[in-house]
Amino acid sequence: MQEDKVKNWEELCNDGENYGGEGKNLSPKEKILFENIKDKKVLKIQDAYLFSKTGKIEEDHGKNLAEMIANFPFIKTISSMILTHNQLGPDGMKLLAESPYLPKIIDLHLGSNNLGDEGAKIIAESEVFSELVTLNLECNGITAEGAKALAQSSVLTKLEYLNMVDNRAGDEGALAIANSDNLSNLTYLHLGGNRVKSDEAKAALKNSPKLTKLEKLKVF
C-alpha cells in the first residue's frame, strides 16, 4: 500500500479538526493563529478583527494576542512576523520579546500597534531581535526618545530596512539616526511624516558619514 503523501501546512490547517494532530489541544483562537502561519515561515495577522465574531475588538486584545503567540510552540519555525493593527502596546511587545518559542526572526512588521517609545525600547534592547534585517514601525507614536533607542541599539546592527513613517521622531530623532554607529547597514530609511523640519536634520541624514550604505531615504 502506497504511503500517504506528507501534507503541507495549508492542507493540515484545512484537514477538519486535525491541525497537524493538535486540533483537540487548540482553542478556537489558537486554530486561527495556526492557520495564519504560512508555510511555517511567516506569521501574518494584519487585523484584530480576524479574532472577532461580533465586530468588536476585545479590550485586552493586543496583550492577549501577544501572550497567545508568545506561548505558541508552532512559531518556532517562523522567520517573519507581521502583526499590524493589533493594539499590542508595549506590554504585548514585552511578552513577545520574552517568548520561549520566538526564534531570531529576520523580518518584523508592527505597524499601527500603539507601541510608543517604550515599545521601541523593548525592540532595541531585546536580543531575540538581533538578526532583524527588516523592521517596520510605522504609525506607532514613537518620538525622539524611541528613535534614539533604536539608533543606539547594540542589538539592531544587521538592520537594512527601517520604516518609521508617520511617527514623531522629529529633528532630534532624525539626528540620532544620522549619527548612529549601530545602524550602519541601513540601505532603506523612511522617516516621512515624522516632523523632521530643519535643514540641518535633513542634511545630516542625506550626508551621514555613518549611514554609508543608504540607498533610499524618504524624509518629508
HELIX and SHEET records of a PDB file:
HELIX    1   1 TRP A    9  CYS A   13  1                                   5    
HELIX    2   2 GLY A   23  ASN A   25  5                                   3    
HELIX    3   3 PRO A   28  GLU A   35  1                                   8    
HELIX    4   4 ALA A   48  PHE A   51  5                                   4    
HELIX    5   5 HIS A   61  ALA A   70  1                                  10    
HELIX    6   6 PRO A   73  THR A   77  5                                   5    
HELIX    7   7 GLY A   89  ALA A   97  1                                   9    
HELIX    8   8 GLY A  116  GLU A  125  1                                  10    
HELIX    9   9 GLU A  127  PHE A  129  5                                   3    
HELIX   10  10 ALA A  144  ALA A  151  1                                   8    
HELIX   11  11 GLY A  170  ALA A  178  1                                   9    
HELIX   12  12 ASP A  199  LYS A  206  1                                   8    
SHEET    1   A 8 ILE A  37  LYS A  38  0                                        
SHEET    2   A 8 VAL A  42  ILE A  45 -1                                        
SHEET    3   A 8 SER A  80  LEU A  83  1                                        
SHEET    4   A 8 ASP A 107  HIS A 109  1                                        
SHEET    5   A 8 THR A 134  ASN A 136  1                                        
SHEET    6   A 8 TYR A 161  ASN A 163  1                                        
SHEET    7   A 8 TYR A 188  HIS A 190  1                                        
SHEET    8   A 8 LYS A 216  LYS A 218  1                                        
END                                                                             
